[in-house]
Structures are given as C-alpha cells and as structure tokens.
Amino acid sequence: KAEEIQRVAGELRAASPGAGVKLLTSCPSCLQGLSRYQQETGVKADYIVVELAKRLLGDDWLDSYLTRIQQGGIEKVLL
C-alpha cells in the first residue's frame, strides 16, 4: 500500500507542483489504516466530511461549531 500511495502521490505532485496530496475516506477503519502510512509516504489521510467543512466553512470550522453548540445555537432533533 505504501508503494502505491507514494506512486500515485508522486504522479499527482508532478501534475500539480506545489499542490498538497491527501487521502480522503468516510470509513473509520480505512482512516486508521491509511494514517499508518503517513510518516512513510508523507500523505495525510482524513475524513472527506472534514475536508469539505474546511473548504466550505474555513479552517476554523470546528471552533466555530463548538462555540455555537456551547451558546445553544444548535437545535435538538428528536426522532
């Protein structure tokens, strides 16, 4: 896996110099497994929903979200 990650990351970096490479997943087990290769490959793994939140809401999305929760700004949904 590490060799494949390095190969593909190398191709992506060559195609877009200066651009970052990140593996995205929605699976907790996959994230854990892929994270094991970060030190060896230099490629970070993260949840796709976290990357979307960063892109759409900014890098401080989590702090903003937690502040809203603490101030009672999140409605409760009861099913």
All heavy atoms as a GROMACS GRO file, in nm:
protein
  604
    1LYS      N    1   0.081  -0.119   0.000
    1LYS     CA    2   0.000   0.000   0.000
    1LYS      C    3   0.086   0.126   0.000
    1LYS      O    4   0.053   0.221  -0.067
    1LYS     CB    5  -0.095   0.002   0.119
    1LYS     CG    6  -0.214  -0.087   0.104
    1LYS     CD    7  -0.310  -0.066   0.219
    1LYS     CE    8  -0.427  -0.160   0.205
    1LYS     NZ    9  -0.524  -0.143   0.312
    2ALA      N   10   0.192   0.124   0.080
    2ALA     CA   11   0.277   0.242   0.089
    2ALA      C   12   0.338   0.275  -0.048
    2ALA      O   13   0.342   0.393  -0.087
    2ALA     CB   14   0.387   0.221   0.192
    3GLU      N   15   0.381   0.173  -0.121
    3GLU     CA   16   0.438   0.196  -0.253
    3GLU      C   17   0.335   0.256  -0.348
    3GLU      O   18   0.365   0.347  -0.424
    3GLU     CB   19   0.493   0.066  -0.310
    3GLU     CG   20   0.617   0.017  -0.241
    3GLU     CD   21   0.663  -0.119  -0.293
    3GLU    OE1   22   0.606  -0.169  -0.393
    3GLU    OE2   23   0.756  -0.175  -0.233
    4GLU      N   24   0.213   0.206  -0.343
    4GLU     CA   25   0.106   0.257  -0.429
    4GLU      C   26   0.072   0.401  -0.392
    4GLU      O   27   0.053   0.486  -0.480
    4GLU     CB   28  -0.018   0.168  -0.418
    4GLU     CG   29  -0.131   0.208  -0.508
    4GLU     CD   30  -0.105   0.181  -0.656
    4GLU    OE1   31  -0.004   0.118  -0.690
    4GLU    OE2   32  -0.186   0.226  -0.738
    5ILE      N   33   0.065   0.431  -0.263
    5ILE     CA   34   0.036   0.567  -0.219
    5ILE      C   35   0.147   0.661  -0.267
    5ILE      O   36   0.119   0.769  -0.321
    5ILE     CB   37   0.021   0.573  -0.066
    5ILE    CG1   38  -0.106   0.499  -0.022
    5ILE    CG2   39   0.018   0.718  -0.017
    5ILE    CD1   40  -0.117   0.477   0.128
    6GLN      N   41   0.272   0.621  -0.251
    6GLN     CA   42   0.384   0.704  -0.296
    6GLN      C   43   0.382   0.724  -0.447
    6GLN      O   44   0.408   0.834  -0.495
    6GLN     CB   45   0.517   0.642  -0.252
    6GLN     CG   46   0.544   0.659  -0.104
    6GLN     CD   47   0.671   0.593  -0.059
    6GLN    OE1   48   0.708   0.487  -0.108
    6GLN    NE2   49   0.739   0.657   0.036
    7ARG      N   50   0.352   0.620  -0.522
    7ARG     CA   51   0.348   0.630  -0.668
    7ARG      C   52   0.242   0.729  -0.713
    7ARG      O   53   0.268   0.820  -0.792
    7ARG     CB   54   0.323   0.492  -0.732
    7ARG     CG   55   0.326   0.495  -0.884
    7ARG     CD   56   0.289   0.360  -0.943
    7ARG     NE   57   0.150   0.323  -0.919
    7ARG     CZ   58   0.045   0.376  -0.982
    7ARG    NH1   59   0.061   0.470  -1.072
    7ARG    NH2   60  -0.077   0.334  -0.953
    8VAL      N   61   0.120   0.711  -0.663
    8VAL     CA   62   0.009   0.797  -0.704
    8VAL      C   63   0.032   0.940  -0.656
    8VAL      O   64   0.009   1.036  -0.730
    8VAL     CB   65  -0.126   0.741  -0.654
    8VAL    CG1   66  -0.238   0.839  -0.679
    8VAL    CG2   67  -0.155   0.607  -0.721
    9ALA      N   68   0.079   0.956  -0.532
    9ALA     CA   69   0.107   1.090  -0.480
    9ALA      C   70   0.214   1.159  -0.564
    9ALA      O   71   0.204   1.278  -0.593
    9ALA     CB   72   0.149   1.082  -0.334
   10GLY      N   73   0.315   1.084  -0.606
   10GLY     CA   74   0.419   1.139  -0.692
   10GLY      C   75   0.364   1.186  -0.824
   10GLY      O   76   0.401   1.293  -0.874
   11GLU      N   77   0.273   1.109  -0.883
   11GLU     CA   78   0.210   1.148  -1.009
   11GLU      C   79   0.127   1.275  -0.991
   11GLU      O   80   0.131   1.365  -1.075
   11GLU     CB   81   0.123   1.034  -1.062
   11GLU     CG   82   0.200   0.913  -1.108
   11GLU     CD   83   0.111   0.795  -1.144
   11GLU    OE1   84  -0.014   0.808  -1.140
   11GLU    OE2   85   0.166   0.688  -1.176
   12LEU      N   86   0.052   1.281  -0.882
   12LEU     CA   87  -0.031   1.399  -0.857
   12LEU      C   88   0.055   1.523  -0.832
   12LEU      O   89   0.023   1.632  -0.881
   12LEU     CB   90  -0.123   1.374  -0.738
   12LEU     CG   91  -0.233   1.270  -0.760
   12LEU    CD1   92  -0.302   1.237  -0.628
   12LEU    CD2   93  -0.334   1.320  -0.862
   13ARG      N   94   0.162   1.508  -0.757
   13ARG     CA   95   0.252   1.621  -0.731
   13ARG      C   96   0.320   1.668  -0.858
   13ARG      O   97   0.342   1.787  -0.877
   13ARG     CB   98   0.355   1.582  -0.626
   13ARG     CG   99   0.296   1.569  -0.487
   13ARG     CD  100   0.402   1.530  -0.384
   13ARG     NE  101   0.342   1.518  -0.252
   13ARG     CZ  102   0.350   1.411  -0.176
   13ARG    NH1  103   0.416   1.305  -0.217
   13ARG    NH2  104   0.292   1.410  -0.057
   14ALA      N  105   0.357   1.574  -0.946
   14ALA     CA  106   0.420   1.611  -1.072
   14ALA      C  107   0.322   1.686  -1.162
   14ALA      O  108   0.359   1.780  -1.232
   14ALA     CB  109   0.472   1.486  -1.144
   15ALA      N  110   0.196   1.646  -1.159
   15ALA     CA  111   0.094   1.711  -1.242
   15ALA      C  112   0.057   1.850  -1.190
   15ALA      O  113   0.020   1.938  -1.268
   15ALA     CB  114  -0.031   1.623  -1.250
   16SER      N  115   0.065   1.869  -1.058
   16SER     CA  116   0.029   1.997  -0.996
   16SER      C  117   0.133   2.033  -0.891
   16SER      O  118   0.110   2.017  -0.770
   16SER     CB  119  -0.109   1.989  -0.931
   16SER     OG  120  -0.208   1.961  -1.024
   17PRO      N  121   0.249   2.082  -0.935
   17PRO     CA  122   0.354   2.116  -0.838
   17PRO      C  123   0.305   2.216  -0.734
   17PRO      O  124   0.232   2.310  -0.766
   17PRO     CB  125   0.464   2.179  -0.925
   17PRO     CG  126   0.438   2.127  -1.063
   17PRO     CD  127   0.288   2.109  -1.072
   18GLY      N  128   0.341   2.193  -0.610
   18GLY     CA  129   0.301   2.282  -0.502
   18GLY      C  130   0.168   2.249  -0.439
   18GLY      O  131   0.135   2.297  -0.332
   19ALA      N  132   0.089   2.165  -0.506
   19ALA     CA  133  -0.042   2.126  -0.452
   19ALA      C  134  -0.022   2.014  -0.349
   19ALA      O  135   0.065   1.929  -0.364
   19ALA     CB  136  -0.134   2.079  -0.564
   20GLY      N  137  -0.103   2.016  -0.246
   20GLY     CA  138  -0.097   1.911  -0.145
   20GLY      C  139  -0.168   1.786  -0.191
   20GLY      O  140  -0.255   1.789  -0.279
   21VAL      N  141  -0.130   1.675  -0.133
   21VAL     CA  142  -0.194   1.547  -0.163
   21VAL      C  143  -0.247   1.491  -0.031
   21VAL      O  144  -0.176   1.486   0.068
   21VAL     CB  145  -0.094   1.447  -0.226
   21VAL    CG1  146  -0.159   1.312  -0.247
   21VAL    CG2  147  -0.040   1.502  -0.356
   22LYS      N  148  -0.374   1.453  -0.031
   22LYS     CA  149  -0.436   1.399   0.089
   22LYS      C  150  -0.530   1.285   0.048
   22LYS      O  151  -0.601   1.295  -0.052
   22LYS     CB  152  -0.517   1.510   0.157
   22LYS     CG  153  -0.571   1.472   0.293
   22LYS     CD  154  -0.651   1.584   0.354
   22LYS     CE  155  -0.561   1.693   0.404
   22LYS     NZ  156  -0.634   1.796   0.480
   23LEU      N  157  -0.529   1.178   0.125
   23LEU     CA  158  -0.622   1.067   0.104
   23LEU      C  159  -0.748   1.095   0.184
   23LEU      O  160  -0.741   1.127   0.303
   23LEU     CB  161  -0.561   0.936   0.154
   23LEU     CG  162  -0.448   0.878   0.070
   23LEU    CD1  163  -0.377   0.768   0.146
   23LEU    CD2  164  -0.502   0.826  -0.060
   24LEU      N  165  -0.863   1.084   0.121
   24LEU     CA  166  -0.989   1.110   0.188
   24LEU      C  167  -1.074   0.984   0.192
   24LEU      O  168  -1.078   0.908   0.096
   24LEU     CB  169  -1.066   1.220   0.115
   24LEU     CG  170  -0.995   1.355   0.106
   24LEU    CD1  171  -1.077   1.453   0.024
   24LEU    CD2  172  -0.965   1.410   0.243
   25THR      N  173  -1.142   0.965   0.304
   25THR     CA  174  -1.227   0.848   0.323
   25THR      C  175  -1.344   0.884   0.415
   25THR      O  176  -1.339   0.985   0.484
   25THR     CB  177  -1.148   0.730   0.383
   25THR    OG1  178  -1.233   0.616   0.390
   25THR    CG2  179  -1.092   0.762   0.519
   26SER      N  180  -1.445   0.803   0.413
   26SER     CA  181  -1.556   0.820   0.507
   26SER      C  182  -1.560   0.704   0.607
   26SER      O  183  -1.643   0.700   0.695
   26SER     CB  184  -1.689   0.827   0.432
   26SER     OG  185  -1.710   0.708   0.359
   27CYS      N  186  -1.466   0.613   0.594
   27CYS     CA  187  -1.464   0.492   0.675
   27CYS      C  188  -1.364   0.504   0.790
   27CYS      O  189  -1.244   0.525   0.766
   27CYS     CB  190  -1.426   0.374   0.585
   27CYS     SG  191  -1.394   0.221   0.673
   28PRO      N  192  -1.409   0.491   0.916
   28PRO     CA  193  -1.318   0.500   1.030
   28PRO      C  194  -1.204   0.397   1.026
   28PRO      O  195  -1.090   0.430   1.057
   28PRO     CB  196  -1.408   0.477   1.151
   28PRO     CG  197  -1.544   0.513   1.105
   28PRO     CD  198  -1.549   0.476   0.959
   29SER      N  199  -1.233   0.277   0.986
   29SER     CA  200  -1.129   0.174   0.978
   29SER      C  201  -1.026   0.207   0.871
   29SER      O  202  -0.906   0.189   0.891
   29SER     CB  203  -1.190   0.037   0.949
   29SER     OG  204  -1.272  -0.004   1.056
   30CYS      N  205  -1.074   0.257   0.758
   30CYS     CA  206  -0.983   0.295   0.650
   30CYS      C  207  -0.895   0.412   0.692
   30CYS      O  208  -0.775   0.413   0.663
   30CYS     CB  209  -1.060   0.332   0.524
   30CYS     SG  210  -1.147   0.192   0.450
   31LEU      N  211  -0.953   0.509   0.761
   31LEU     CA  212  -0.875   0.623   0.808
   31LEU      C  213  -0.763   0.577   0.900
   31LEU      O  214  -0.649   0.619   0.887
   31LEU     CB  215  -0.964   0.726   0.878
   31LEU     CG  216  -0.890   0.848   0.930
   31LEU    CD1  217  -0.829   0.928   0.816
   31LEU    CD2  218  -0.984   0.935   1.011
   32GLN      N  219  -0.796   0.488   0.990
   32GLN     CA  220  -0.696   0.436   1.082
   32GLN      C  221  -0.585   0.363   1.005
   32GLN      O  222  -0.466   0.384   1.031
   32GLN     CB  223  -0.760   0.341   1.183
   32GLN     CG  224  -0.663   0.290   1.286
   32GLN     CD  225  -0.730   0.199   1.389
   32GLN    OE1  226  -0.843   0.156   1.370
   32GLN    NE2  227  -0.662   0.170   1.496
   33GLY      N  228  -0.623   0.281   0.911
   33GLY     CA  229  -0.525   0.207   0.832
   33GLY      C  230  -0.439   0.298   0.745
   33GLY      O  231  -0.316   0.283   0.740
   34LEU      N  232  -0.502   0.392   0.677
   34LEU     CA  233  -0.428   0.482   0.589
   34LEU      C  234  -0.336   0.576   0.667
   34LEU      O  235  -0.230   0.614   0.618
   34LEU     CB  236  -0.526   0.563   0.502
   34LEU     CG  237  -0.604   0.483   0.400
   34LEU    CD1  238  -0.713   0.568   0.337
   34LEU    CD2  239  -0.511   0.427   0.293
   35SER      N  240  -0.376   0.613   0.787
   35SER     CA  241  -0.295   0.702   0.870
   35SER      C  242  -0.162   0.638   0.908
   35SER      O  243  -0.064   0.708   0.934
   35SER     CB  244  -0.372   0.743   0.995
   35SER     OG  245  -0.484   0.822   0.960
   36ARG      N  246  -0.158   0.508   0.909
   36ARG     CA  247  -0.033   0.437   0.941
   36ARG      C  248   0.076   0.463   0.838
   36ARG      O  249   0.195   0.448   0.868
   36ARG     CB  250  -0.058   0.287   0.951
   36ARG     CG  251  -0.142   0.248   1.068
   36ARG     CD  252  -0.158   0.097   1.075
   36ARG     NE  253  -0.250   0.064   1.182
   36ARG     CZ  254  -0.347  -0.024   1.172
   36ARG    NH1  255  -0.365  -0.091   1.060
   36ARG    NH2  256  -0.426  -0.047   1.274
   37TYR      N  257   0.038   0.501   0.718
   37TYR     CA  258   0.134   0.523   0.611
   37TYR      C  259   0.179   0.669   0.600
   37TYR      O  260   0.263   0.701   0.517
   37TYR     CB  261   0.075   0.480   0.476
   37TYR     CG  262   0.043   0.333   0.471
   37TYR    CD1  263  -0.088   0.288   0.480
   37TYR    CD2  264   0.144   0.238   0.459
   37TYR    CE1  265  -0.118   0.152   0.477
   37TYR    CE2  266   0.115   0.103   0.455
   37TYR     CZ  267  -0.016   0.061   0.464
   37TYR     OH  268  -0.045  -0.072   0.460
   38GLN      N  269   0.126   0.757   0.682
   38GLN     CA  270   0.155   0.900   0.670
   38GLN      C  271   0.304   0.930   0.684
   38GLN      O  272   0.361   1.003   0.602
   38GLN     CB  273   0.076   0.981   0.771
   38GLN     CG  274   0.102   1.130   0.759
   38GLN     CD  275   0.017   1.212   0.854
   38GLN    OE1  276  -0.082   1.164   0.908
   38GLN    NE2  277   0.055   1.336   0.874
   39GLN      N  278   0.368   0.878   0.786
   39GLN     CA  279   0.509   0.908   0.809
   39GLN      C  280   0.596   0.856   0.694
   39GLN      O  281   0.686   0.924   0.648
   39GLN     CB  282   0.555   0.848   0.941
   39GLN     CG  283   0.694   0.893   0.980
   39GLN     CD  284   0.731   0.848   1.120
   39GLN    OE1  285   0.656   0.777   1.185
   39GLN    NE2  286   0.846   0.890   1.166
   40GLU      N  287   0.564   0.737   0.645
   40GLU     CA  288   0.643   0.676   0.539
   40GLU      C  289   0.623   0.743   0.404
   40GLU      O  290   0.717   0.757   0.327
   40GLU     CB  291   0.606   0.528   0.529
   40GLU     CG  292   0.686   0.449   0.429
   40GLU     CD  293   0.646   0.302   0.426
   40GLU    OE1  294   0.572   0.256   0.516
   40GLU    OE2  295   0.688   0.233   0.333
   41THR      N  296   0.499   0.785   0.375
   41THR     CA  297   0.467   0.839   0.243
   41THR      C  298   0.458   0.990   0.238
   41THR      O  299   0.464   1.050   0.130
   41THR     CB  300   0.332   0.783   0.193
   41THR    OG1  301   0.228   0.829   0.278
   41THR    CG2  302   0.334   0.632   0.188
   42GLY      N  303   0.437   1.053   0.353
   42GLY     CA  304   0.418   1.198   0.355
   42GLY      C  305   0.279   1.241   0.311
   42GLY      O  306   0.254   1.358   0.286
   43VAL      N  307   0.187   1.145   0.303
   43VAL     CA  308   0.050   1.173   0.261
   43VAL      C  309  -0.043   1.156   0.380
   43VAL      O  310  -0.048   1.049   0.441
   43VAL     CB  311   0.007   1.079   0.145
   43VAL    CG1  312  -0.138   1.104   0.106
   43VAL    CG2  313   0.098   1.098   0.025
   44LYS      N  314  -0.116   1.262   0.412
   44LYS     CA  315  -0.208   1.260   0.526
   44LYS      C  316  -0.342   1.202   0.483
   44LYS      O  317  -0.387   1.224   0.371
   44LYS     CB  318  -0.228   1.402   0.578
   44LYS     CG  319  -0.310   1.410   0.705
   44LYS     CD  320  -0.317   1.555   0.752
   44LYS     CE  321  -0.378   1.569   0.888
   44LYS     NZ  322  -0.511   1.533   0.908
   45ALA      N  323  -0.406   1.131   0.572
   45ALA     CA  324  -0.542   1.079   0.548
   45ALA      C  325  -0.638   1.154   0.639
   45ALA      O  326  -0.602   1.192   0.751
   45ALA     CB  327  -0.547   0.929   0.577
   46ASP      N  328  -0.759   1.177   0.590
   46ASP     CA  329  -0.859   1.248   0.670
   46ASP      C  330  -0.997   1.208   0.620
   46ASP      O  331  -1.012   1.147   0.515
   46ASP     CB  332  -0.840   1.398   0.658
   46ASP     CG  333  -0.893   1.475   0.778
   46ASP    OD1  334  -0.959   1.414   0.864
   46ASP    OD2  335  -0.867   1.596   0.786
   47TYR      N  336  -1.097   1.246   0.699
   47TYR     CA  337  -1.236   1.222   0.658
   47TYR      C  338  -1.276   1.322   0.550
   47TYR      O  339  -1.244   1.440   0.559
   47TYR     CB  340  -1.332   1.236   0.777
   47TYR     CG  341  -1.322   1.126   0.877
   47TYR    CD1  342  -1.278   1.151   1.006
   47TYR    CD2  343  -1.357   0.996   0.844
   47TYR    CE1  344  -1.269   1.049   1.100
   47TYR    CE2  345  -1.349   0.894   0.937
   47TYR     CZ  346  -1.305   0.921   1.064
   47TYR     OH  347  -1.297   0.819   1.156
   48ILE      N  348  -1.350   1.275   0.453
   48ILE     CA  349  -1.395   1.362   0.345
   48ILE      C  350  -1.486   1.473   0.398
   48ILE      O  351  -1.478   1.587   0.353
   48ILE     CB  352  -1.462   1.282   0.231
   48ILE    CG1  353  -1.480   1.371   0.109
   48ILE    CG2  354  -1.592   1.221   0.277
   48ILE    CD1  355  -1.518   1.295  -0.017
   49VAL      N  356  -1.567   1.443   0.498
   49VAL     CA  357  -1.657   1.544   0.552
   49VAL      C  358  -1.578   1.655   0.623
   49VAL      O  359  -1.618   1.772   0.619
   49VAL     CB  360  -1.764   1.481   0.645
   49VAL    CG1  361  -1.702   1.429   0.773
   49VAL    CG2  362  -1.875   1.578   0.672
   50VAL      N  363  -1.465   1.622   0.683
   50VAL     CA  364  -1.381   1.724   0.747
   50VAL      C  365  -1.319   1.814   0.641
   50VAL      O  366  -1.316   1.936   0.655
   50VAL     CB  367  -1.272   1.657   0.835
   50VAL    CG1  368  -1.170   1.758   0.883
   50VAL    CG2  369  -1.336   1.585   0.952
   51GLU      N  370  -1.272   1.757   0.532
   51GLU     CA  371  -1.215   1.835   0.423
   51GLU      C  372  -1.320   1.926   0.360
   51GLU      O  373  -1.293   2.043   0.330
   51GLU     CB  374  -1.154   1.743   0.318
   51GLU     CG  375  -1.076   1.815   0.212
   51GLU     CD  376  -0.951   1.884   0.262
   51GLU    OE1  377  -0.896   1.846   0.368
   51GLU    OE2  378  -0.906   1.979   0.194
   52LEU      N  379  -1.440   1.875   0.342
   52LEU     CA  380  -1.548   1.959   0.288
   52LEU      C  381  -1.581   2.074   0.383
   52LEU      O  382  -1.599   2.188   0.339
   52LEU     CB  383  -1.674   1.875   0.264
   52LEU     CG  384  -1.670   1.783   0.143
   52LEU    CD1  385  -1.789   1.688   0.144
   52LEU    CD2  386  -1.669   1.865   0.016
   53ALA      N  387  -1.586   2.047   0.512
   53ALA     CA  388  -1.614   2.152   0.609
   53ALA      C  389  -1.506   2.260   0.605
   53ALA      O  390  -1.536   2.380   0.608
   53ALA     CB  391  -1.625   2.093   0.750
   54LYS      N  392  -1.380   2.219   0.596
   54LYS     CA  393  -1.270   2.316   0.588
   54LYS      C  394  -1.283   2.402   0.462
   54LYS      O  395  -1.264   2.523   0.467
   54LYS     CB  396  -1.135   2.244   0.586
   54LYS     CG  397  -1.094   2.188   0.719
   54LYS     CD  398  -0.959   2.118   0.705
   54LYS     CE  399  -0.919   2.047   0.831
   54LYS     NZ  400  -0.793   1.973   0.814
   55ARG      N  401  -1.314   2.339   0.350
   55ARG     CA  402  -1.323   2.411   0.222
   55ARG      C  403  -1.444   2.505   0.219
   55ARG      O  404  -1.436   2.614   0.167
   55ARG     CB  405  -1.332   2.314   0.104
   55ARG     CG  406  -1.214   2.225   0.086
   55ARG     CD  407  -1.100   2.300   0.023
   55ARG     NE  408  -0.982   2.215   0.019
   55ARG     CZ  409  -0.896   2.216  -0.080
   55ARG    NH1  410  -0.914   2.296  -0.182
   55ARG    NH2  411  -0.793   2.137  -0.076
   56LEU      N  412  -1.555   2.460   0.274
   56LEU     CA  413  -1.679   2.539   0.267
   56LEU      C  414  -1.692   2.641   0.380
   56LEU      O  415  -1.747   2.749   0.360
   56LEU     CB  416  -1.800   2.445   0.268
   56LEU     CG  417  -1.814   2.352   0.149
   56LEU    CD1  418  -1.927   2.254   0.170
   56LEU    CD2  419  -1.834   2.431   0.020
   57LEU      N  420  -1.641   2.606   0.499
   57LEU     CA  421  -1.663   2.689   0.617
   57LEU      C  422  -1.535   2.754   0.671
   57LEU      O  423  -1.542   2.834   0.764
   57LEU     CB  424  -1.728   2.606   0.727
   57LEU     CG  425  -1.860   2.538   0.688
   57LEU    CD1  426  -1.907   2.446   0.800
   57LEU    CD2  427  -1.966   2.642   0.654
   58GLY      N  428  -1.420   2.717   0.619
   58GLY     CA  429  -1.294   2.773   0.664
   58GLY      C  430  -1.222   2.681   0.761
   58GLY      O  431  -1.279   2.587   0.816
   59ASP      N  432  -1.095   2.712   0.783
   59ASP     CA  433  -1.012   2.628   0.869
   59ASP      C  434  -1.057   2.625   1.014
   59ASP      O  435  -1.028   2.532   1.087
   59ASP     CB  436  -0.865   2.672   0.863
   59ASP     CG  437  -0.799   2.635   0.731
   59ASP    OD1  438  -0.841   2.535   0.670
   59ASP    OD2  439  -0.704   2.705   0.692
   60ASP      N  440  -1.129   2.729   1.057
   60ASP     CA  441  -1.174   2.736   1.197
   60ASP      C  442  -1.315   2.682   1.215
   60ASP      O  443  -1.381   2.711   1.314
   60ASP     CB  444  -1.165   2.879   1.249
   60ASP     CG  445  -1.262   2.972   1.178
   60ASP    OD1  446  -1.308   2.939   1.067
   60ASP    OD2  447  -1.292   3.078   1.235
   61TRP      N  448  -1.360   2.599   1.124
   61TRP     CA  449  -1.498   2.548   1.127
   61TRP      C  450  -1.530   2.475   1.257
   61TRP      O  451  -1.638   2.490   1.312
   61TRP     CB  452  -1.525   2.455   1.007
   61TRP     CG  453  -1.453   2.325   1.016
   61TRP    CD1  454  -1.328   2.296   0.973
   61TRP    CD2  455  -1.502   2.205   1.076
   61TRP    NE1  456  -1.294   2.167   1.001
   61TRP    CE2  457  -1.399   2.107   1.065
   61TRP    CE3  458  -1.621   2.168   1.137
   61TRP    CZ2  459  -1.413   1.977   1.112
   61TRP    CZ3  460  -1.635   2.038   1.184
   61TRP    CH2  461  -1.532   1.946   1.170
   62LEU      N  462  -1.436   2.398   1.308
   62LEU     CA  463  -1.463   2.320   1.428
   62LEU      C  464  -1.479   2.410   1.550
   62LEU      O  465  -1.572   2.393   1.629
   62LEU     CB  466  -1.353   2.216   1.452
   62LEU     CG  467  -1.372   2.123   1.571
   62LEU    CD1  468  -1.505   2.047   1.562
   62LEU    CD2  469  -1.257   2.025   1.581
   63ASP      N  470  -1.390   2.508   1.566
   63ASP     CA  471  -1.402   2.602   1.678
   63ASP      C  472  -1.534   2.678   1.671
   63ASP      O  473  -1.602   2.697   1.772
   63ASP     CB  474  -1.286   2.700   1.680
   63ASP     CG  475  -1.154   2.633   1.713
   63ASP    OD1  476  -1.156   2.530   1.783
   63ASP    OD2  477  -1.049   2.684   1.670
   64SER      N  478  -1.571   2.721   1.550
   64SER     CA  479  -1.697   2.793   1.531
   64SER      C  480  -1.816   2.704   1.567
   64SER      O  481  -1.911   2.748   1.634
   64SER     CB  482  -1.707   2.840   1.386
   64SER     OG  483  -1.830   2.900   1.360
   65TYR      N  484  -1.812   2.581   1.524
   65TYR     CA  485  -1.920   2.486   1.552
   65TYR      C  486  -1.934   2.462   1.702
   65TYR      O  487  -2.043   2.466   1.757
   65TYR     CB  488  -1.891   2.355   1.478
   65TYR     CG  489  -1.989   2.244   1.508
   65TYR    CD1  490  -2.117   2.246   1.456
   65TYR    CD2  491  -1.952   2.137   1.588
   65TYR    CE1  492  -2.207   2.144   1.483
   65TYR    CE2  493  -2.041   2.034   1.616
   65TYR     CZ  494  -2.169   2.038   1.563
   65TYR     OH  495  -2.256   1.938   1.590
   66LEU      N  496  -1.821   2.439   1.769
   66LEU     CA  497  -1.825   2.414   1.913
   66LEU      C  498  -1.875   2.536   1.991
   66LEU      O  499  -1.950   2.522   2.088
   66LEU     CB  500  -1.686   2.372   1.963
   66LEU     CG  501  -1.638   2.236   1.911
   66LEU    CD1  502  -1.494   2.210   1.954
   66LEU    CD2  503  -1.729   2.124   1.956
   67THR      N  504  -1.838   2.654   1.947
   67THR     CA  505  -1.887   2.778   2.010
   67THR      C  506  -2.038   2.788   1.996
   67THR      O  507  -2.109   2.822   2.092
   67THR     CB  508  -1.819   2.901   1.948
   67THR    OG1  509  -1.678   2.891   1.969
   67THR    CG2  510  -1.870   3.030   2.009
   68ARG      N  511  -2.089   2.758   1.876
   68ARG     CA  512  -2.234   2.763   1.855
   68ARG      C  513  -2.306   2.663   1.943
   68ARG      O  514  -2.413   2.692   1.997
   68ARG     CB  515  -2.267   2.737   1.708
   68ARG     CG  516  -2.238   2.856   1.621
   68ARG     CD  517  -2.268   2.836   1.475
   68ARG     NE  518  -2.380   2.749   1.447
   68ARG     CZ  519  -2.393   2.681   1.334
   68ARG    NH1  520  -2.301   2.688   1.241
   68ARG    NH2  521  -2.498   2.605   1.314
   69ILE      N  522  -2.250   2.547   1.960
   69ILE     CA  523  -2.312   2.446   2.046
   69ILE      C  524  -2.316   2.495   2.190
   69ILE      O  525  -2.418   2.485   2.258
   69ILE     CB  526  -2.236   2.312   2.038
   69ILE    CG1  527  -2.260   2.246   1.904
   69ILE    CG2  528  -2.277   2.218   2.150
   69ILE    CD1  529  -2.178   2.122   1.880
   70GLN      N  530  -2.205   2.549   2.237
   70GLN     CA  531  -2.196   2.596   2.376
   70GLN      C  532  -2.292   2.711   2.404
   70GLN      O  533  -2.337   2.729   2.517
   70GLN     CB  534  -2.053   2.637   2.408
   70GLN     CG  535  -1.959   2.519   2.413
   70GLN     CD  536  -1.813   2.560   2.417
   70GLN    OE1  537  -1.779   2.675   2.401
   70GLN    NE2  538  -1.726   2.462   2.439
   71GLN      N  539  -2.325   2.787   2.300
   71GLN     CA  540  -2.416   2.901   2.316
   71GLN      C  541  -2.561   2.862   2.290
   71GLN      O  542  -2.647   2.948   2.284
   71GLN     CB  543  -2.374   3.014   2.224
   71GLN     CG  544  -2.240   3.072   2.258
   71GLN     CD  545  -2.190   3.171   2.155
   71GLN    OE1  546  -2.248   3.187   2.048
   71GLN    NE2  547  -2.082   3.239   2.187
   72GLY      N  548  -2.586   2.734   2.270
   72GLY     CA  549  -2.722   2.686   2.249
   72GLY      C  550  -2.774   2.711   2.108
   72GLY      O  551  -2.894   2.712   2.085
   73GLY      N  552  -2.682   2.729   2.013
   73GLY     CA  553  -2.722   2.762   1.876
   73GLY      C  554  -2.751   2.644   1.788
   73GLY      O  555  -2.780   2.659   1.671
   74ILE      N  556  -2.747   2.526   1.841
   74ILE     CA  557  -2.777   2.407   1.762
   74ILE      C  558  -2.907   2.349   1.815
   74ILE      O  559  -2.922   2.323   1.934
   74ILE     CB  560  -2.664   2.301   1.775
   74ILE    CG1  561  -2.530   2.360   1.733
   74ILE    CG2  562  -2.698   2.176   1.697
   74ILE    CD1  563  -2.518   2.396   1.588
   75GLU      N  564  -3.002   2.331   1.726
   75GLU     CA  565  -3.132   2.276   1.768
   75GLU      C  566  -3.120   2.126   1.793
   75GLU      O  567  -3.040   2.058   1.730
   75GLU     CB  568  -3.235   2.300   1.659
   75GLU     CG  569  -3.267   2.446   1.638
   75GLU     CD  570  -3.372   2.466   1.531
   75GLU    OE1  571  -3.447   2.373   1.502
   75GLU    OE2  572  -3.376   2.576   1.476
   76LYS      N  573  -3.203   2.078   1.880
   76LYS     CA  574  -3.208   1.936   1.906
   76LYS      C  575  -3.315   1.873   1.815
   76LYS      O  576  -3.421   1.929   1.799
   76LYS     CB  577  -3.242   1.907   2.051
   76LYS     CG  578  -3.134   1.949   2.147
   76LYS     CD  579  -3.171   1.916   2.288
   76LYS     CE  580  -3.061   1.961   2.383
   76LYS     NZ  581  -3.094   1.932   2.520
   77VAL      N  582  -3.281   1.761   1.761
   77VAL     CA  583  -3.375   1.689   1.676
   77VAL      C  584  -3.411   1.561   1.749
   77VAL      O  585  -3.326   1.479   1.781
   77VAL     CB  586  -3.314   1.656   1.538
   77VAL    CG1  587  -3.412   1.576   1.456
   77VAL    CG2  588  -3.272   1.784   1.466
   78LEU      N  589  -3.538   1.545   1.777
   78LEU     CA  590  -3.586   1.425   1.847
   78LEU      C  591  -3.660   1.339   1.748
   78LEU      O  592  -3.751   1.385   1.680
   78LEU     CB  593  -3.677   1.463   1.963
   78LEU     CG  594  -3.615   1.556   2.068
   78LEU    CD1  595  -3.720   1.596   2.170
   78LEU    CD2  596  -3.498   1.488   2.136
   79LEU      N  597  -3.623   1.216   1.740
   79LEU     CA  598  -3.691   1.123   1.648
   79LEU      C  599  -3.777   1.026   1.726
   79LEU      O  600  -3.753   0.983   1.829
   79LEU     CB  601  -3.589   1.044   1.566
   79LEU     CG  602  -3.499   1.130   1.478
   79LEU    CD1  603  -3.397   1.040   1.410
   79LEU    CD2  604  -3.580   1.203   1.373
   0.00000   0.00000   0.00000
